[in-house]
């Protein structure tokens, strides 16, 4: 990520990504589930101080990331995201 005059931005190939393109991508992947996913993630993020979230981000992801079917690999492989698992982490 990088700081821009418009705020924090994710990077792709060292260039800031347009937030609208990120929103379109997420909407295409999550469809009508995007808002419940966003709420679950926001609840998890709000459940701990920012420094703790930063330190534990990947370990948390490992606890709720979707299982990918055998024989399928790589980022972007379709899986099922368990929102209940995210909510349970937020309540710990």
N, CA, C and O atoms as CSV, one atom per row, in Angstrom:
chain,resi,resn,atom,element,x,y,z
A,1,UNK,N,N,0.839,-1.172,0.000
A,1,UNK,CA,C,0.000,0.000,0.000
A,1,UNK,C,C,0.877,1.225,0.000
A,1,UNK,O,O,2.057,1.174,0.347
A,2,UNK,N,N,0.279,2.323,-0.395
A,2,UNK,CA,C,0.995,3.589,-0.420
A,2,UNK,C,C,0.043,4.711,-0.009
A,2,UNK,O,O,-1.178,4.583,-0.100
A,3,UNK,N,N,0.631,5.795,0.440
A,3,UNK,CA,C,-0.164,6.991,0.755
A,3,UNK,C,C,-0.193,7.869,-0.483
A,3,UNK,O,O,0.837,8.124,-1.106
A,4,UNK,N,N,-1.392,8.328,-0.830
A,4,UNK,CA,C,-1.551,9.249,-1.956
A,4,UNK,C,C,-2.246,10.496,-1.425
A,4,UNK,O,O,-2.700,10.497,-0.280
A,5,UNK,N,N,-2.342,11.552,-2.218
A,5,UNK,CA,C,-3.089,12.740,-1.769
A,5,UNK,C,C,-4.556,12.419,-1.445
A,5,UNK,O,O,-5.204,13.144,-0.691
A,6,UNK,N,N,-5.071,11.323,-2.024
A,6,UNK,CA,C,-6.458,10.921,-1.788
A,6,UNK,C,C,-6.603,9.885,-0.675
A,6,UNK,O,O,-7.715,9.437,-0.396
A,7,UNK,N,N,-5.490,9.495,-0.029
A,7,UNK,CA,C,-5.540,8.511,1.056
A,7,UNK,C,C,-4.742,7.264,0.725
A,7,UNK,O,O,-3.990,7.240,-0.249
A,8,UNK,N,N,-4.909,6.221,1.543
A,8,UNK,CA,C,-4.186,4.971,1.347
A,8,UNK,C,C,-4.717,4.252,0.117
A,8,UNK,O,O,-5.919,4.253,-0.146
A,9,UNK,N,N,-3.811,3.642,-0.630
A,9,UNK,CA,C,-4.183,2.889,-1.822
A,9,UNK,C,C,-3.387,1.599,-1.879
A,9,UNK,O,O,-2.206,1.567,-1.534
A,10,UNK,N,N,-4.049,0.530,-2.320
A,10,UNK,CA,C,-3.368,-0.729,-2.595
A,10,UNK,C,C,-2.507,-0.530,-3.836
A,10,UNK,O,O,-2.723,0.398,-4.616
A,11,UNK,N,N,-1.536,-1.407,-4.003
A,11,UNK,CA,C,-0.638,-1.311,-5.143
A,11,UNK,C,C,-0.748,-2.543,-6.030
A,11,UNK,O,O,-1.005,-3.650,-5.557
A,12,UNK,N,N,-0.551,-2.327,-7.314
A,12,UNK,CA,C,-0.386,-3.407,-8.281
A,12,UNK,C,C,0.804,-3.018,-9.141
A,12,UNK,O,O,0.797,-1.973,-9.791
A,13,UNK,N,N,1.820,-3.858,-9.140
A,13,UNK,CA,C,3.048,-3.549,-9.889
A,13,UNK,C,C,3.579,-2.173,-9.510
A,13,UNK,O,O,3.978,-1.387,-10.369
A,14,UNK,N,N,3.576,-1.898,-8.214
A,14,UNK,CA,C,4.120,-0.671,-7.632
A,14,UNK,C,C,3.367,0.599,-8.012
A,14,UNK,O,O,3.891,1.699,-7.835
A,15,UNK,N,N,2.138,0.467,-8.534
A,15,UNK,CA,C,1.315,1.633,-8.866
A,15,UNK,C,C,0.016,1.575,-8.076
A,15,UNK,O,O,-0.556,0.498,-7.905
A,16,UNK,N,N,-0.460,2.736,-7.587
A,16,UNK,CA,C,-1.724,2.752,-6.839
A,16,UNK,C,C,-2.889,2.241,-7.687
A,16,UNK,O,O,-2.992,2.535,-8.878
A,17,UNK,N,N,-3.753,1.475,-7.042
A,17,UNK,CA,C,-4.932,0.925,-7.713
A,17,UNK,C,C,-6.118,1.860,-7.478
A,17,UNK,O,O,-6.312,2.365,-6.372
A,18,UNK,N,N,-6.898,2.083,-8.518
A,18,UNK,CA,C,-8.107,2.894,-8.426
A,18,UNK,C,C,-9.112,2.182,-7.519
A,18,UNK,O,O,-9.472,1.037,-7.792
A,19,UNK,N,N,-9.574,2.838,-6.440
A,19,UNK,CA,C,-10.530,2.193,-5.529
A,19,UNK,C,C,-11.788,1.682,-6.233
A,19,UNK,O,O,-12.346,0.663,-5.826
A,20,UNK,N,N,-12.234,2.362,-7.265
A,20,UNK,CA,C,-13.426,1.906,-7.990
A,20,UNK,C,C,-13.177,0.555,-8.659
A,20,UNK,O,O,-14.084,-0.275,-8.729
A,21,UNK,N,N,-11.958,0.326,-9.151
A,21,UNK,CA,C,-11.661,-0.965,-9.780
A,21,UNK,C,C,-11.611,-2.075,-8.734
A,21,UNK,O,O,-12.000,-3.211,-9.007
A,22,UNK,N,N,-11.135,-1.746,-7.543
A,22,UNK,CA,C,-11.129,-2.726,-6.452
A,22,UNK,C,C,-12.575,-3.068,-6.083
A,22,UNK,O,O,-12.910,-4.237,-5.891
A,23,UNK,N,N,-13.415,-2.062,-5.988
A,23,UNK,CA,C,-14.831,-2.280,-5.659
A,23,UNK,C,C,-15.506,-3.150,-6.710
A,23,UNK,O,O,-16.269,-4.053,-6.366
A,24,UNK,N,N,-15.237,-2.892,-7.977
A,24,UNK,CA,C,-15.822,-3.711,-9.057
A,24,UNK,C,C,-15.348,-5.158,-8.959
A,24,UNK,O,O,-16.135,-6.089,-9.134
A,25,UNK,N,N,-14.064,-5.342,-8.678
A,25,UNK,CA,C,-13.513,-6.693,-8.553
A,25,UNK,C,C,-14.189,-7.440,-7.399
A,25,UNK,O,O,-14.624,-8.580,-7.561
A,26,UNK,N,N,-14.275,-6.788,-6.231
A,26,UNK,CA,C,-14.905,-7.438,-5.076
A,26,UNK,C,C,-16.370,-7.754,-5.355
A,26,UNK,O,O,-16.850,-8.830,-4.999
A,27,UNK,N,N,-17.079,-6.832,-5.984
A,27,UNK,CA,C,-18.485,-7.061,-6.316
A,27,UNK,C,C,-18.629,-8.239,-7.274
A,27,UNK,O,O,-19.581,-9.013,-7.166
A,28,UNK,N,N,-17.689,-8.379,-8.212
A,28,UNK,CA,C,-17.769,-9.495,-9.164
A,28,UNK,C,C,-17.512,-10.829,-8.482
A,28,UNK,O,O,-18.057,-11.851,-8.898
A,29,UNK,N,N,-16.692,-10.832,-7.443
A,29,UNK,CA,C,-16.363,-12.079,-6.745
A,29,UNK,C,C,-17.400,-12.445,-5.688
A,29,UNK,O,O,-17.747,-13.617,-5.545
A,30,UNK,N,N,-17.900,-11.455,-4.946
A,30,UNK,CA,C,-18.794,-11.736,-3.820
A,30,UNK,C,C,-20.270,-11.541,-4.146
A,30,UNK,O,O,-21.125,-12.076,-3.441
A,31,UNK,N,N,-20.588,-10.792,-5.191
A,31,UNK,CA,C,-21.980,-10.578,-5.564
A,31,UNK,C,C,-22.791,-10.004,-4.419
A,31,UNK,O,O,-22.357,-9.064,-3.753
A,32,UNK,N,N,-23.979,-10.572,-4.187
A,32,UNK,CA,C,-24.867,-10.045,-3.139
A,32,UNK,C,C,-24.324,-10.289,-1.740
A,32,UNK,O,O,-24.852,-9.745,-0.770
A,33,UNK,N,N,-23.286,-11.091,-1.621
A,33,UNK,CA,C,-22.686,-11.357,-0.310
A,33,UNK,C,C,-21.653,-10.311,0.094
A,33,UNK,O,O,-21.117,-10.370,1.201
A,34,UNK,N,N,-21.365,-9.351,-0.789
A,34,UNK,CA,C,-20.302,-8.383,-0.496
A,34,UNK,C,C,-20.554,-7.612,0.790
A,34,UNK,O,O,-19.637,-7.477,1.600
A,35,UNK,N,N,-21.743,-7.107,1.005
A,35,UNK,CA,C,-21.991,-6.315,2.219
A,35,UNK,C,C,-21.876,-7.154,3.492
A,35,UNK,O,O,-21.257,-6.690,4.450
A,36,UNK,N,N,-22.443,-8.373,3.554
A,36,UNK,CA,C,-22.218,-9.193,4.754
A,36,UNK,C,C,-20.731,-9.506,4.983
A,36,UNK,O,O,-20.275,-9.532,6.126
A,37,UNK,N,N,-19.986,-9.739,3.916
A,37,UNK,CA,C,-18.544,-9.994,4.047
A,37,UNK,C,C,-17.849,-8.746,4.575
A,37,UNK,O,O,-17.007,-8.830,5.470
A,38,UNK,N,N,-18.197,-7.596,4.025
A,38,UNK,CA,C,-17.594,-6.332,4.467
A,38,UNK,C,C,-17.867,-6.088,5.953
A,38,UNK,O,O,-16.975,-5.682,6.699
A,39,UNK,N,N,-19.122,-6.341,6.376
A,39,UNK,CA,C,-19.476,-6.155,7.795
A,39,UNK,C,C,-18.683,-7.109,8.691
A,39,UNK,O,O,-18.169,-6.700,9.732
A,40,UNK,N,N,-18.582,-8.372,8.290
A,40,UNK,CA,C,-17.839,-9.351,9.089
A,40,UNK,C,C,-16.372,-8.948,9.214
A,40,UNK,O,O,-15.795,-9.035,10.298
A,41,UNK,N,N,-15.773,-8.510,8.122
A,41,UNK,CA,C,-14.368,-8.082,8.147
A,41,UNK,C,C,-14.195,-6.825,9.001
A,41,UNK,O,O,-13.229,-6.718,9.756
A,42,UNK,N,N,-15.121,-5.881,8.887
A,42,UNK,CA,C,-15.047,-4.654,9.684
A,42,UNK,C,C,-15.191,-4.973,11.168
A,42,UNK,O,O,-14.499,-4.384,11.999
A,43,UNK,N,N,-16.082,-5.897,11.506
A,43,UNK,CA,C,-16.243,-6.303,12.906
A,43,UNK,C,C,-14.973,-6.939,13.436
A,43,UNK,O,O,-14.564,-6.667,14.564
A,44,UNK,N,N,-14.349,-7.779,12.637
A,44,UNK,CA,C,-13.094,-8.406,13.051
A,44,UNK,C,C,-12.007,-7.351,13.232
A,44,UNK,O,O,-11.273,-7.381,14.220
A,45,UNK,N,N,-11.901,-6.432,12.300
A,45,UNK,CA,C,-10.882,-5.377,12.398
A,45,UNK,C,C,-11.105,-4.500,13.617
A,45,UNK,O,O,-10.143,-4.057,14.244
A,46,UNK,N,N,-12.369,-4.241,13.964
A,46,UNK,CA,C,-12.676,-3.384,15.113
A,46,UNK,C,C,-12.511,-4.103,16.442
A,46,UNK,O,O,-12.542,-3.467,17.496
A,47,UNK,N,N,-12.339,-5.414,16.408
A,47,UNK,CA,C,-12.271,-6.202,17.643
A,47,UNK,C,C,-10.910,-6.143,18.323
A,47,UNK,O,O,-10.742,-6.677,19.419
A,48,UNK,N,N,-9.936,-5.498,17.681
A,48,UNK,CA,C,-8.597,-5.429,18.288
A,48,UNK,C,C,-7.907,-4.142,17.874
A,48,UNK,O,O,-8.263,-3.533,16.865
A,49,UNK,N,N,-6.928,-3.735,18.649
A,49,UNK,CA,C,-6.171,-2.530,18.288
A,49,UNK,C,C,-5.476,-2.710,16.936
A,49,UNK,O,O,-5.136,-3.828,16.549
A,50,UNK,N,N,-5.269,-1.604,16.227
A,50,UNK,CA,C,-4.680,-1.652,14.886
A,50,UNK,C,C,-3.333,-2.361,14.865
A,50,UNK,O,O,-3.062,-3.134,13.945
A,51,UNK,N,N,-2.480,-2.114,15.863
A,51,UNK,CA,C,-1.156,-2.751,15.859
A,51,UNK,C,C,-1.266,-4.263,16.013
A,51,UNK,O,O,-0.472,-5.007,15.436
A,52,UNK,N,N,-2.244,-4.720,16.788
A,52,UNK,CA,C,-2.454,-6.156,16.959
A,52,UNK,C,C,-3.004,-6.766,15.668
A,52,UNK,O,O,-2.575,-7.844,15.255
A,53,UNK,N,N,-3.942,-6.082,15.041
A,53,UNK,CA,C,-4.488,-6.551,13.772
A,53,UNK,C,C,-3.374,-6.669,12.739
A,53,UNK,O,O,-3.295,-7.669,12.025
A,54,UNK,N,N,-2.522,-5.670,12.655
A,54,UNK,CA,C,-1.418,-5.704,11.691
A,54,UNK,C,C,-0.487,-6.879,11.964
A,54,UNK,O,O,-0.028,-7.541,11.033
A,55,UNK,N,N,-0.210,-7.138,13.232
A,55,UNK,CA,C,0.700,-8.225,13.598
A,55,UNK,C,C,0.086,-9.600,13.343
A,55,UNK,O,O,0.806,-10.558,13.062
A,56,UNK,N,N,-1.239,-9.701,13.439
A,56,UNK,CA,C,-1.905,-11.000,13.330
A,56,UNK,C,C,-2.661,-11.194,12.017
A,56,UNK,O,O,-3.312,-12.224,11.842
A,57,UNK,N,N,-2.596,-10.256,11.106
A,57,UNK,CA,C,-3.444,-10.280,9.901
A,57,UNK,C,C,-3.369,-11.603,9.149
A,57,UNK,O,O,-4.405,-12.198,8.854
A,58,UNK,N,N,-2.178,-12.072,8.836
A,58,UNK,CA,C,-2.083,-13.295,8.042
A,58,UNK,C,C,-2.516,-14.516,8.846
A,58,UNK,O,O,-3.160,-15.413,8.303
A,59,UNK,N,N,-2.177,-14.561,10.109
A,59,UNK,CA,C,-2.608,-15.680,10.956
A,59,UNK,C,C,-4.132,-15.725,11.062
A,59,UNK,O,O,-4.721,-16.806,11.069
A,60,UNK,N,N,-4.767,-14.567,11.144
A,60,UNK,CA,C,-6.233,-14.525,11.149
A,60,UNK,C,C,-6.782,-15.035,9.823
A,60,UNK,O,O,-7.718,-15.835,9.801
A,61,UNK,N,N,-6.205,-14.576,8.723
A,61,UNK,CA,C,-6.637,-15.015,7.399
A,61,UNK,C,C,-6.552,-16.537,7.277
A,61,UNK,O,O,-7.442,-17.170,6.709
A,62,UNK,N,N,-5.484,-17.118,7.809
A,62,UNK,CA,C,-5.326,-18.571,7.738
A,62,UNK,C,C,-6.448,-19.299,8.471
A,62,UNK,O,O,-6.759,-20.447,8.152
A,63,UNK,N,N,-7.053,-18.637,9.448
A,63,UNK,CA,C,-8.126,-19.268,10.228
A,63,UNK,C,C,-9.477,-19.226,9.522
A,63,UNK,O,O,-10.355,-20.030,9.836
A,64,UNK,N,N,-9.661,-18.308,8.576
A,64,UNK,CA,C,-10.970,-18.236,7.913
A,64,UNK,C,C,-10.915,-18.349,6.392
A,64,UNK,O,O,-11.956,-18.334,5.734
A,65,UNK,N,N,-9.722,-18.460,5.833
A,65,UNK,CA,C,-9.656,-18.505,4.370
A,65,UNK,C,C,-10.439,-19.700,3.829
A,65,UNK,O,O,-10.535,-20.740,4.481
A,66,UNK,N,N,-10.993,-19.539,2.640
A,66,UNK,CA,C,-11.788,-20.625,2.055
A,66,UNK,C,C,-10.937,-21.859,1.762
A,66,UNK,O,O,-9.763,-21.758,1.407
A,67,UNK,N,N,-11.554,-23.007,1.919
A,67,UNK,CA,C,-10.909,-24.240,1.480
A,67,UNK,C,C,-11.031,-24.304,-0.030
A,67,UNK,O,O,-12.091,-24.026,-0.592
A,68,UNK,N,N,-9.951,-24.667,-0.676
A,68,UNK,CA,C,-9.933,-24.770,-2.131
A,68,UNK,C,C,-10.024,-26.253,-2.494
A,68,UNK,O,O,-9.312,-27.075,-1.918
A,69,UNK,N,N,-10.891,-26.599,-3.438
A,69,UNK,CA,C,-11.035,-28.003,-3.820
A,69,UNK,C,C,-9.708,-28.618,-4.272
A,69,UNK,O,O,-8.867,-27.931,-4.851
A,70,UNK,N,N,-9.527,-29.892,-4.009
A,70,UNK,CA,C,-8.313,-30.604,-4.425
A,70,UNK,C,C,-8.133,-30.473,-5.932
A,70,UNK,O,O,-9.097,-30.534,-6.696
A,71,UNK,N,N,-6.882,-30.292,-6.345
A,71,UNK,CA,C,-6.584,-30.192,-7.762
A,71,UNK,C,C,-6.712,-28.789,-8.330
A,71,UNK,O,O,-6.372,-28.559,-9.491
A,72,UNK,N,N,-7.199,-27.845,-7.524
A,72,UNK,CA,C,-7.330,-26.459,-7.966
A,72,UNK,C,C,-6.282,-25.646,-7.213
A,72,UNK,O,O,-6.117,-25.816,-6.005
A,73,UNK,N,N,-5.588,-24.782,-7.901
A,73,UNK,CA,C,-4.545,-24.020,-7.216
A,73,UNK,C,C,-4.508,-22.578,-7.647
A,73,UNK,O,O,-5.176,-22.171,-8.597
A,74,UNK,N,N,-3.721,-21.823,-6.937
A,74,UNK,CA,C,-3.496,-20.433,-7.290
A,74,UNK,C,C,-4.475,-19.473,-6.664
A,74,UNK,O,O,-5.561,-19.856,-6.228
A,75,UNK,N,N,-4.067,-18.197,-6.625
A,75,UNK,CA,C,-4.934,-17.145,-6.121
A,75,UNK,C,C,-6.123,-17.017,-7.052
A,75,UNK,O,O,-5.991,-17.151,-8.269
A,76,UNK,N,N,-7.266,-16.760,-6.480
A,76,UNK,CA,C,-8.462,-16.575,-7.283
A,76,UNK,C,C,-9.267,-17.841,-7.484
A,76,UNK,O,O,-10.347,-17.801,-8.073
A,77,UNK,N,N,-8.751,-18.982,-6.999
A,77,UNK,CA,C,-9.525,-20.219,-7.108
A,77,UNK,C,C,-10.780,-20.069,-6.258
A,77,UNK,O,O,-10.727,-19.549,-5.144
A,78,UNK,N,N,-11.899,-20.526,-6.789
A,78,UNK,CA,C,-13.174,-20.376,-6.087
A,78,UNK,C,C,-13.216,-21.236,-4.835
A,78,UNK,O,O,-12.768,-22.383,-4.837
A,79,UNK,N,N,-13.755,-20.673,-3.777
A,79,UNK,CA,C,-13.938,-21.382,-2.517
A,79,UNK,C,C,-15.129,-20.769,-1.802
A,79,UNK,O,O,-15.757,-19.840,-2.309
A,80,UNK,N,N,-15.440,-21.293,-0.618
A,80,UNK,CA,C,-16.563,-20.778,0.161
A,80,UNK,C,C,-16.009,-20.100,1.408
A,80,UNK,O,O,-15.298,-20.722,2.197
A,81,UNK,N,N,-16.336,-18.824,1.582
A,81,UNK,CA,C,-15.886,-18.056,2.735
A,81,UNK,C,C,-16.881,-18.248,3.873
A,81,UNK,O,O,-18.078,-18.023,3.694
A,82,UNK,N,N,-16.398,-18.660,5.034
A,82,UNK,CA,C,-17.238,-18.932,6.205
A,82,UNK,C,C,-17.322,-17.667,7.064
A,82,UNK,O,O,-16.415,-17.380,7.844
A,83,UNK,N,N,-18.420,-16.910,6.915
A,83,UNK,CA,C,-18.581,-15.672,7.679
A,83,UNK,C,C,-18.705,-15.951,9.172
A,83,UNK,O,O,-18.285,-15.131,9.988
A,84,UNK,N,N,-19.274,-17.093,9.541
A,84,UNK,CA,C,-19.375,-17.445,10.961
A,84,UNK,C,C,-17.993,-17.577,11.587
A,84,UNK,O,O,-17.802,-17.189,12.739
A,85,UNK,N,N,-17.029,-18.117,10.851
A,85,UNK,CA,C,-15.662,-18.240,11.361
A,85,UNK,C,C,-15.063,-16.860,11.622
A,85,UNK,O,O,-14.371,-16.659,12.621
A,86,UNK,N,N,-15.328,-15.915,10.732
A,86,UNK,CA,C,-14.829,-14.547,10.917
A,86,UNK,C,C,-15.471,-13.920,12.146
A,86,UNK,O,O,-14.791,-13.281,12.948
A,87,UNK,N,N,-16.776,-14.101,12.296
A,87,UNK,CA,C,-17.489,-13.547,13.454
A,87,UNK,C,C,-16.983,-14.163,14.758
A,87,UNK,O,O,-16.861,-13.463,15.763
A,88,UNK,N,N,-16.688,-15.457,14.754
A,88,UNK,CA,C,-16.152,-16.096,15.964
A,88,UNK,C,C,-14.803,-15.485,16.346
A,88,UNK,O,O,-14.540,-15.271,17.529
A,89,UNK,N,N,-13.962,-15.207,15.381
A,89,UNK,CA,C,-12.666,-14.579,15.648
A,89,UNK,C,C,-12.841,-13.187,16.231
A,89,UNK,O,O,-12.056,-12.764,17.080
A,90,UNK,N,N,-13.869,-12.473,15.779
A,90,UNK,CA,C,-14.130,-11.120,16.275
A,90,UNK,C,C,-14.581,-11.131,17.732
A,90,UNK,O,O,-14.422,-10.134,18.436
A,91,UNK,N,N,-15.136,-12.239,18.186
A,91,UNK,CA,C,-15.654,-12.323,19.552
A,91,UNK,C,C,-14.627,-12.867,20.543
A,91,UNK,O,O,-14.896,-12.914,21.743
A,92,UNK,N,N,-13.462,-13.274,20.061
A,92,UNK,CA,C,-12.440,-13.813,20.981
A,92,UNK,C,C,-11.778,-12.715,21.765
A,92,UNK,O,O,-10.898,-12.984,22.583
